[in-house]
Amino acid sequence: MIHTPQTATIMQRTQETKTIFSLQLSFTDPLIQRNYHFHPGQFNMVYLHGIGEIPISIVSDPRHSNGIQHTIRVVGRVTQALSKLVVGDKIGIRGPFGTGWPLEKSIRKDIVFFTGGLGCAPVVAAIKYVLKRRNQFNKVVIIQGVKHADDLIWKQQYQQWQAQSDVQILLASDVASPGWKGHVGPPTELLCQADFNPDNCALMLCGPQPMMIAVCQQLSGQ
């Protein structure tokens, strides 16, 4: 674990929406890059000199050889400053921190990823992990809810996931936009369409607390 900020270079920058962007990072020290390991669901403290630092989920696969990826929403002073950086700029990274998803305990089970808003970011690394080890897990259901259809990021990635065997993608938006083909309403309304074995499944849940409570109540029959 890295306790002090280590320098990383921005290798790639992707503008996902007007307020959300992704950074692909690589440590400038090859030894640190080689020895850096994390579990899906962990996060880094992303540091910008003179501005501050902020916790950001890691969305890349743990065994991805092209560095670390963070997806960031502009919500404050630090993220605003980070949004202005370009390829080649350097930032500081501390981590990883937090507890990863219990994926090893979920082998041979159906996996349900249920997220709301940018809550999808903390589970993306887990989704990539599971889909790259498809023979170790059963069905995969991904339910994602957003406030506005335009807030949905990684649209192409959802299409790629959907094309894989035994993967079900269910998308919901409180407010639709032209061309929106997903459900209009809260994502909890999609649970009745989810195809998984409730007696042999693992639920990976992340998002606003009221949504998570509603999901747990609905699945437990309360």
ChimeraX commands (.cxc) that place a marker at each C-alpha (Angstrom):
marker #1 position 0.00,0.00,0.00 radius 0.5
marker #1 position 1.23,3.48,-0.89 radius 0.5
marker #1 position 0.88,5.88,2.08 radius 0.5
marker #1 position 2.52,8.95,0.51 radius 0.5
marker #1 position 1.58,10.41,-2.90 radius 0.5
marker #1 position 3.52,8.86,-5.76 radius 0.5
marker #1 position 3.77,10.61,-9.11 radius 0.5
marker #1 position 1.66,9.29,-11.95 radius 0.5
marker #1 position 1.39,10.52,-15.54 radius 0.5
marker #1 position -1.88,10.98,-17.41 radius 0.5
marker #1 position -1.57,8.63,-20.40 radius 0.5
marker #1 position -5.09,9.11,-21.74 radius 0.5
marker #1 position -8.06,11.39,-21.04 radius 0.5
marker #1 position -11.65,10.67,-22.08 radius 0.5
marker #1 position -14.53,13.11,-21.72 radius 0.5
marker #1 position -17.46,10.80,-20.87 radius 0.5
marker #1 position -20.14,13.51,-20.45 radius 0.5
marker #1 position -20.13,17.26,-19.86 radius 0.5
marker #1 position -19.26,16.75,-16.19 radius 0.5
marker #1 position -17.63,13.29,-16.14 radius 0.5
marker #1 position -14.19,12.34,-17.43 radius 0.5
marker #1 position -11.81,9.38,-17.19 radius 0.5
marker #1 position -8.05,9.38,-16.67 radius 0.5
marker #1 position -5.73,6.52,-17.58 radius 0.5
marker #1 position -2.67,6.79,-15.33 radius 0.5
marker #1 position 0.74,5.19,-15.09 radius 0.5
marker #1 position 3.25,5.64,-12.26 radius 0.5
marker #1 position 6.40,7.37,-13.41 radius 0.5
marker #1 position 8.48,4.93,-11.37 radius 0.5
marker #1 position 8.39,1.55,-13.21 radius 0.5
marker #1 position 9.04,-0.33,-9.96 radius 0.5
marker #1 position 6.02,1.25,-8.25 radius 0.5
marker #1 position 3.89,0.55,-11.31 radius 0.5
marker #1 position 5.00,-3.08,-11.35 radius 0.5
marker #1 position 4.37,-3.60,-7.63 radius 0.5
marker #1 position 1.05,-1.75,-7.47 radius 0.5
marker #1 position -1.86,-4.13,-6.82 radius 0.5
marker #1 position -5.50,-3.56,-5.92 radius 0.5
marker #1 position -8.77,-5.46,-5.53 radius 0.5
marker #1 position -11.95,-4.54,-7.44 radius 0.5
marker #1 position -13.88,-2.05,-5.32 radius 0.5
marker #1 position -10.89,-0.27,-3.80 radius 0.5
marker #1 position -10.05,3.41,-4.34 radius 0.5
marker #1 position -7.08,5.75,-4.53 radius 0.5
marker #1 position -6.55,9.19,-3.03 radius 0.5
marker #1 position -5.88,11.37,-6.08 radius 0.5
marker #1 position -3.69,14.36,-5.20 radius 0.5
marker #1 position -3.08,17.59,-7.08 radius 0.5
marker #1 position -0.28,19.79,-5.73 radius 0.5
marker #1 position -1.51,23.05,-4.24 radius 0.5
marker #1 position -5.17,22.02,-4.55 radius 0.5
marker #1 position -5.77,18.94,-2.41 radius 0.5
marker #1 position -6.78,15.30,-2.79 radius 0.5
marker #1 position -9.97,13.31,-3.17 radius 0.5
marker #1 position -10.94,9.61,-3.00 radius 0.5
marker #1 position -11.71,8.14,-6.43 radius 0.5
marker #1 position -12.75,4.57,-7.24 radius 0.5
marker #1 position -10.50,2.48,-9.50 radius 0.5
marker #1 position -12.44,1.30,-12.55 radius 0.5
marker #1 position -9.77,-0.73,-14.36 radius 0.5
marker #1 position -9.25,-4.48,-14.13 radius 0.5
marker #1 position -6.64,-5.44,-11.48 radius 0.5
marker #1 position -4.59,-7.27,-14.10 radius 0.5
marker #1 position -4.83,-4.52,-16.72 radius 0.5
marker #1 position -1.33,-3.85,-17.99 radius 0.5
marker #1 position -2.01,-0.28,-19.20 radius 0.5
marker #1 position -2.04,1.39,-15.79 radius 0.5
marker #1 position -4.89,2.59,-13.57 radius 0.5
marker #1 position -8.14,4.18,-14.69 radius 0.5
marker #1 position -10.26,6.61,-12.69 radius 0.5
marker #1 position -13.61,8.05,-13.73 radius 0.5
marker #1 position -14.35,11.40,-12.08 radius 0.5
marker #1 position -17.39,13.66,-11.82 radius 0.5
marker #1 position -16.76,17.40,-11.48 radius 0.5
marker #1 position -18.37,18.29,-8.14 radius 0.5
marker #1 position -15.90,20.53,-6.29 radius 0.5
marker #1 position -12.61,22.39,-6.24 radius 0.5
marker #1 position -10.30,19.37,-6.60 radius 0.5
marker #1 position -12.29,17.64,-9.31 radius 0.5
marker #1 position -12.67,20.94,-11.17 radius 0.5
marker #1 position -8.87,21.33,-11.21 radius 0.5
marker #1 position -8.39,17.69,-12.26 radius 0.5
marker #1 position -10.79,18.20,-15.16 radius 0.5
marker #1 position -8.46,20.79,-16.68 radius 0.5
marker #1 position -5.47,18.42,-16.88 radius 0.5
marker #1 position -4.32,16.94,-20.19 radius 0.5
marker #1 position -2.26,13.99,-21.37 radius 0.5
marker #1 position 1.27,14.24,-20.04 radius 0.5
marker #1 position 0.34,16.13,-16.87 radius 0.5
marker #1 position 1.27,14.56,-13.55 radius 0.5
marker #1 position -0.70,13.98,-10.38 radius 0.5
marker #1 position -0.15,12.17,-7.08 radius 0.5
marker #1 position -1.65,8.81,-6.13 radius 0.5
marker #1 position -1.99,7.26,-2.65 radius 0.5
marker #1 position -3.51,3.84,-2.22 radius 0.5
marker #1 position -5.16,1.56,-2.74 radius 0.5
marker #1 position -7.56,1.89,0.20 radius 0.5
marker #1 position -10.85,0.31,1.19 radius 0.5
marker #1 position -12.22,-3.22,1.05 radius 0.5
marker #1 position -12.67,-4.94,-2.29 radius 0.5
marker #1 position -15.74,-6.87,-3.42 radius 0.5
marker #1 position -15.86,-10.54,-2.21 radius 0.5
marker #1 position -15.39,-11.99,-5.69 radius 0.5
marker #1 position -13.53,-15.11,-4.61 radius 0.5
marker #1 position -16.51,-16.02,-2.40 radius 0.5
marker #1 position -18.84,-15.49,-5.36 radius 0.5
marker #1 position -17.35,-18.10,-7.69 radius 0.5
marker #1 position -19.96,-20.47,-9.20 radius 0.5
marker #1 position -22.74,-18.03,-8.32 radius 0.5
marker #1 position -24.95,-15.67,-10.30 radius 0.5
marker #1 position -23.67,-12.12,-9.89 radius 0.5
marker #1 position -26.00,-9.11,-9.71 radius 0.5
marker #1 position -24.44,-5.65,-10.00 radius 0.5
marker #1 position -26.98,-3.00,-8.95 radius 0.5
marker #1 position -25.86,0.62,-9.05 radius 0.5
marker #1 position -27.25,4.15,-9.18 radius 0.5
marker #1 position -25.72,7.35,-10.52 radius 0.5
marker #1 position -21.94,7.28,-10.68 radius 0.5
marker #1 position -22.21,4.47,-8.13 radius 0.5
marker #1 position -21.42,2.33,-11.15 radius 0.5
marker #1 position -17.75,3.36,-10.86 radius 0.5
marker #1 position -16.98,1.29,-7.72 radius 0.5
marker #1 position -18.28,-1.89,-9.38 radius 0.5
marker #1 position -16.83,-1.47,-12.89 radius 0.5
marker #1 position -13.52,-3.07,-11.90 radius 0.5
marker #1 position -15.48,-6.01,-10.47 radius 0.5
marker #1 position -17.55,-6.33,-13.65 radius 0.5
marker #1 position -14.39,-6.39,-15.76 radius 0.5
marker #1 position -12.84,-8.93,-13.39 radius 0.5
marker #1 position -15.86,-11.26,-13.63 radius 0.5
marker #1 position -16.27,-10.99,-17.40 radius 0.5
marker #1 position -12.60,-11.72,-18.04 radius 0.5
marker #1 position -12.97,-14.87,-15.91 radius 0.5
marker #1 position -16.33,-15.87,-17.33 radius 0.5
marker #1 position -15.91,-19.62,-16.70 radius 0.5
marker #1 position -15.66,-19.03,-12.92 radius 0.5
marker #1 position -19.08,-17.39,-12.53 radius 0.5
marker #1 position -22.65,-18.13,-13.60 radius 0.5
marker #1 position -25.10,-15.54,-14.93 radius 0.5
marker #1 position -24.25,-11.84,-14.70 radius 0.5
marker #1 position -26.96,-9.20,-14.31 radius 0.5
marker #1 position -26.04,-5.50,-14.46 radius 0.5
marker #1 position -28.71,-3.00,-13.39 radius 0.5
marker #1 position -27.77,0.66,-13.67 radius 0.5
marker #1 position -29.93,3.68,-12.85 radius 0.5
marker #1 position -29.25,7.34,-13.61 radius 0.5
marker #1 position -31.19,10.56,-13.00 radius 0.5
marker #1 position -31.06,11.63,-16.64 radius 0.5
marker #1 position -30.43,9.47,-19.70 radius 0.5
marker #1 position -27.59,11.78,-20.75 radius 0.5
marker #1 position -25.78,10.91,-17.51 radius 0.5
marker #1 position -25.21,7.31,-18.66 radius 0.5
marker #1 position -21.53,6.77,-19.35 radius 0.5
marker #1 position -19.69,3.83,-20.94 radius 0.5
marker #1 position -22.58,3.22,-23.39 radius 0.5
marker #1 position -20.32,1.31,-25.77 radius 0.5
marker #1 position -18.98,-0.75,-22.89 radius 0.5
marker #1 position -22.52,-1.78,-21.87 radius 0.5
marker #1 position -23.10,-2.98,-25.44 radius 0.5
marker #1 position -19.90,-5.03,-25.32 radius 0.5
marker #1 position -20.90,-6.57,-21.99 radius 0.5
marker #1 position -24.38,-7.38,-23.27 radius 0.5
marker #1 position -22.87,-9.31,-26.19 radius 0.5
marker #1 position -21.21,-11.80,-23.85 radius 0.5
marker #1 position -22.78,-15.10,-22.88 radius 0.5
marker #1 position -25.32,-15.08,-20.02 radius 0.5
marker #1 position -25.02,-11.33,-19.39 radius 0.5
marker #1 position -28.17,-9.25,-18.89 radius 0.5
marker #1 position -28.05,-5.44,-18.96 radius 0.5
marker #1 position -30.98,-3.46,-17.55 radius 0.5
marker #1 position -30.76,0.35,-17.69 radius 0.5
marker #1 position -33.10,2.90,-16.12 radius 0.5
marker #1 position -33.35,6.67,-16.12 radius 0.5
marker #1 position -35.63,8.96,-14.12 radius 0.5
marker #1 position -35.73,11.32,-17.12 radius 0.5
marker #1 position -35.51,10.06,-20.70 radius 0.5
marker #1 position -33.88,11.80,-23.65 radius 0.5
marker #1 position -34.42,11.44,-27.41 radius 0.5
marker #1 position -33.43,7.93,-28.47 radius 0.5
marker #1 position -33.45,6.48,-24.94 radius 0.5
marker #1 position -34.39,2.78,-25.17 radius 0.5
marker #1 position -34.06,1.87,-21.51 radius 0.5
marker #1 position -36.62,1.92,-18.72 radius 0.5
marker #1 position -38.00,5.27,-17.54 radius 0.5
marker #1 position -38.28,5.27,-13.76 radius 0.5
marker #1 position -36.29,4.03,-10.77 radius 0.5
marker #1 position -33.96,1.05,-11.34 radius 0.5
marker #1 position -35.71,-0.91,-8.59 radius 0.5
marker #1 position -38.61,-1.39,-11.03 radius 0.5
marker #1 position -36.26,-3.52,-13.17 radius 0.5
marker #1 position -35.67,-6.18,-10.51 radius 0.5
marker #1 position -38.71,-8.13,-11.70 radius 0.5
marker #1 position -37.01,-8.50,-15.10 radius 0.5
marker #1 position -33.67,-9.64,-13.71 radius 0.5
marker #1 position -32.90,-13.27,-14.55 radius 0.5
marker #1 position -30.86,-14.81,-11.74 radius 0.5
marker #1 position -31.08,-17.59,-9.15 radius 0.5
marker #1 position -31.92,-15.97,-5.78 radius 0.5
marker #1 position -30.79,-19.13,-3.98 radius 0.5
marker #1 position -27.28,-18.97,-5.48 radius 0.5
marker #1 position -26.30,-15.39,-6.14 radius 0.5
marker #1 position -24.13,-12.53,-4.90 radius 0.5
marker #1 position -25.39,-8.93,-4.95 radius 0.5
marker #1 position -22.89,-6.10,-5.50 radius 0.5
marker #1 position -24.79,-2.94,-4.56 radius 0.5
marker #1 position -23.63,0.67,-4.69 radius 0.5
marker #1 position -25.39,4.00,-4.94 radius 0.5
marker #1 position -27.65,6.37,-2.95 radius 0.5
marker #1 position -28.67,4.95,0.43 radius 0.5
marker #1 position -32.46,5.11,-0.19 radius 0.5
marker #1 position -31.97,3.09,-3.38 radius 0.5
marker #1 position -29.88,0.45,-1.61 radius 0.5
marker #1 position -32.45,0.14,1.18 radius 0.5
marker #1 position -35.25,-0.26,-1.37 radius 0.5
marker #1 position -33.32,-2.98,-3.23 radius 0.5
marker #1 position -32.63,-4.94,-0.04 radius 0.5
marker #1 position -36.27,-4.65,1.07 radius 0.5
marker #1 position -37.55,-5.75,-2.32 radius 0.5
marker #1 position -35.23,-8.74,-2.55 radius 0.5
marker #1 position -35.99,-9.82,0.99 radius 0.5
marker #1 position -39.73,-9.59,0.36 radius 0.5
marker #1 position -40.39,-6.83,2.89 radius 0.5
marker link #1:1,2 radius 0.2
marker link #1:2,3 radius 0.2
marker link #1:3,4 radius 0.2
marker link #1:4,5 radius 0.2
marker link #1:5,6 radius 0.2
marker link #1:6,7 radius 0.2
marker link #1:7,8 radius 0.2
marker link #1:8,9 radius 0.2
marker link #1:9,10 radius 0.2
marker link #1:10,11 radius 0.2
marker link #1:11,12 radius 0.2
marker link #1:12,13 radius 0.2
marker link #1:13,14 radius 0.2
marker link #1:14,15 radius 0.2
marker link #1:15,16 radius 0.2
marker link #1:16,17 radius 0.2
marker link #1:17,18 radius 0.2
marker link #1:18,19 radius 0.2
marker link #1:19,20 radius 0.2
marker link #1:20,21 radius 0.2
marker link #1:21,22 radius 0.2
marker link #1:22,23 radius 0.2
marker link #1:23,24 radius 0.2
marker link #1:24,25 radius 0.2
marker link #1:25,26 radius 0.2
marker link #1:26,27 radius 0.2
marker link #1:27,28 radius 0.2
marker link #1:28,29 radius 0.2
marker link #1:29,30 radius 0.2
marker link #1:30,31 radius 0.2
marker link #1:31,32 radius 0.2
marker link #1:32,33 radius 0.2
marker link #1:33,34 radius 0.2
marker link #1:34,35 radius 0.2
marker link #1:35,36 radius 0.2
marker link #1:36,37 radius 0.2
marker link #1:37,38 radius 0.2
marker link #1:38,39 radius 0.2
marker link #1:39,40 radius 0.2
marker link #1:40,41 radius 0.2
marker link #1:41,42 radius 0.2
marker link #1:42,43 radius 0.2
marker link #1:43,44 radius 0.2
marker link #1:44,45 radius 0.2
marker link #1:45,46 radius 0.2
marker link #1:46,47 radius 0.2
marker link #1:47,48 radius 0.2
marker link #1:48,49 radius 0.2
marker link #1:49,50 radius 0.2
marker link #1:50,51 radius 0.2
marker link #1:51,52 radius 0.2
marker link #1:52,53 radius 0.2
marker link #1:53,54 radius 0.2
marker link #1:54,55 radius 0.2
marker link #1:55,56 radius 0.2
marker link #1:56,57 radius 0.2
marker link #1:57,58 radius 0.2
marker link #1:58,59 radius 0.2
marker link #1:59,60 radius 0.2
marker link #1:60,61 radius 0.2
marker link #1:61,62 radius 0.2
marker link #1:62,63 radius 0.2
marker link #1:63,64 radius 0.2
marker link #1:64,65 radius 0.2
marker link #1:65,66 radius 0.2
marker link #1:66,67 radius 0.2
marker link #1:67,68 radius 0.2
marker link #1:68,69 radius 0.2
marker link #1:69,70 radius 0.2
marker link #1:70,71 radius 0.2
marker link #1:71,72 radius 0.2
marker link #1:72,73 radius 0.2
marker link #1:73,74 radius 0.2
marker link #1:74,75 radius 0.2
marker link #1:75,76 radius 0.2
marker link #1:76,77 radius 0.2
marker link #1:77,78 radius 0.2
marker link #1:78,79 radius 0.2
marker link #1:79,80 radius 0.2
marker link #1:80,81 radius 0.2
marker link #1:81,82 radius 0.2
marker link #1:82,83 radius 0.2
marker link #1:83,84 radius 0.2
marker link #1:84,85 radius 0.2
marker link #1:85,86 radius 0.2
marker link #1:86,87 radius 0.2
marker link #1:87,88 radius 0.2
marker link #1:88,89 radius 0.2
marker link #1:89,90 radius 0.2
marker link #1:90,91 radius 0.2
marker link #1:91,92 radius 0.2
marker link #1:92,93 radius 0.2
marker link #1:93,94 radius 0.2
marker link #1:94,95 radius 0.2
marker link #1:95,96 radius 0.2
marker link #1:96,97 radius 0.2
marker link #1:97,98 radius 0.2
marker link #1:98,99 radius 0.2
marker link #1:99,100 radius 0.2
marker link #1:100,101 radius 0.2
marker link #1:101,102 radius 0.2
marker link #1:102,103 radius 0.2
marker link #1:103,104 radius 0.2
marker link #1:104,105 radius 0.2
marker link #1:105,106 radius 0.2
marker link #1:106,107 radius 0.2
marker link #1:107,108 radius 0.2
marker link #1:108,109 radius 0.2
marker link #1:109,110 radius 0.2
marker link #1:110,111 radius 0.2
marker link #1:111,112 radius 0.2
marker link #1:112,113 radius 0.2
marker link #1:113,114 radius 0.2
marker link #1:114,115 radius 0.2
marker link #1:115,116 radius 0.2
marker link #1:116,117 radius 0.2
marker link #1:117,118 radius 0.2
marker link #1:118,119 radius 0.2
marker link #1:119,120 radius 0.2
marker link #1:120,121 radius 0.2
marker link #1:121,122 radius 0.2
marker link #1:122,123 radius 0.2
marker link #1:123,124 radius 0.2
marker link #1:124,125 radius 0.2
marker link #1:125,126 radius 0.2
marker link #1:126,127 radius 0.2
marker link #1:127,128 radius 0.2
marker link #1:128,129 radius 0.2
marker link #1:129,130 radius 0.2
marker link #1:130,131 radius 0.2
marker link #1:131,132 radius 0.2
marker link #1:132,133 radius 0.2
marker link #1:133,134 radius 0.2
marker link #1:134,135 radius 0.2
marker link #1:135,136 radius 0.2
marker link #1:136,137 radius 0.2
marker link #1:137,138 radius 0.2
marker link #1:138,139 radius 0.2
marker link #1:139,140 radius 0.2
marker link #1:140,141 radius 0.2
marker link #1:141,142 radius 0.2
marker link #1:142,143 radius 0.2
marker link #1:143,144 radius 0.2
marker link #1:144,145 radius 0.2
marker link #1:145,146 radius 0.2
marker link #1:146,147 radius 0.2
marker link #1:147,148 radius 0.2
marker link #1:148,149 radius 0.2
marker link #1:149,150 radius 0.2
marker link #1:150,151 radius 0.2
marker link #1:151,152 radius 0.2
marker link #1:152,153 radius 0.2
marker link #1:153,154 radius 0.2
marker link #1:154,155 radius 0.2
marker link #1:155,156 radius 0.2
marker link #1:156,157 radius 0.2
marker link #1:157,158 radius 0.2
marker link #1:158,159 radius 0.2
marker link #1:159,160 radius 0.2
marker link #1:160,161 radius 0.2
marker link #1:161,162 radius 0.2
marker link #1:162,163 radius 0.2
marker link #1:163,164 radius 0.2
marker link #1:164,165 radius 0.2
marker link #1:165,166 radius 0.2
marker link #1:166,167 radius 0.2
marker link #1:167,168 radius 0.2
marker link #1:168,169 radius 0.2
marker link #1:169,170 radius 0.2
marker link #1:170,171 radius 0.2
marker link #1:171,172 radius 0.2
marker link #1:172,173 radius 0.2
marker link #1:173,174 radius 0.2
marker link #1:174,175 radius 0.2
marker link #1:175,176 radius 0.2
marker link #1:176,177 radius 0.2
marker link #1:177,178 radius 0.2
marker link #1:178,179 radius 0.2
marker link #1:179,180 radius 0.2
marker link #1:180,181 radius 0.2
marker link #1:181,182 radius 0.2
marker link #1:182,183 radius 0.2
marker link #1:183,184 radius 0.2
marker link #1:184,185 radius 0.2
marker link #1:185,186 radius 0.2
marker link #1:186,187 radius 0.2
marker link #1:187,188 radius 0.2
marker link #1:188,189 radius 0.2
marker link #1:189,190 radius 0.2
marker link #1:190,191 radius 0.2
marker link #1:191,192 radius 0.2
marker link #1:192,193 radius 0.2
marker link #1:193,194 radius 0.2
marker link #1:194,195 radius 0.2
marker link #1:195,196 radius 0.2
marker link #1:196,197 radius 0.2
marker link #1:197,198 radius 0.2
marker link #1:198,199 radius 0.2
marker link #1:199,200 radius 0.2
marker link #1:200,201 radius 0.2
marker link #1:201,202 radius 0.2
marker link #1:202,203 radius 0.2
marker link #1:203,204 radius 0.2
marker link #1:204,205 radius 0.2
marker link #1:205,206 radius 0.2
marker link #1:206,207 radius 0.2
marker link #1:207,208 radius 0.2
marker link #1:208,209 radius 0.2
marker link #1:209,210 radius 0.2
marker link #1:210,211 radius 0.2
marker link #1:211,212 radius 0.2
marker link #1:212,213 radius 0.2
marker link #1:213,214 radius 0.2
marker link #1:214,215 radius 0.2
marker link #1:215,216 radius 0.2
marker link #1:216,217 radius 0.2
marker link #1:217,218 radius 0.2
marker link #1:218,219 radius 0.2
marker link #1:219,220 radius 0.2
marker link #1:220,221 radius 0.2
marker link #1:221,222 radius 0.2
view
